[in-house]
Amino acid sequence: MANKKSAIKRMRQSEKRRLHNRLFRGRARTEVKKARQAIESGELEAAQAATEVAVKALDKAAAKGVIHPNNASRRKGRLMKILAVRERETK
């Protein structure tokens, strides 16, 4: 446990930031998972909508500094690639 006043304040701040970051990171993960499930189910319109929501969540997390922009870009690219493959398979 911290003894100094500044260290106690720093602990409060870091806990507050951790919870805030967790919200955006968790939302991005959830939306990516939903998009992957929608793609696997084979419903193209639902999959496209879910992918758009996931991309938006990843962009938001990257903008807030919760995840690195390259990390968000990589995840979006992989998601779009899976979606494109599914679309090609159904045609």
Protein Blocks (a to p, Z undefined) as FASTA:
>chain_A
ZZbfklmmmmmmmmmmmmmmmmmmmmmmmmmmmmmmmmmnopaklmmmmmmmmmmmmmmm
mmnomacfklmmmmmmmmmmmmmmmmmmmZZ
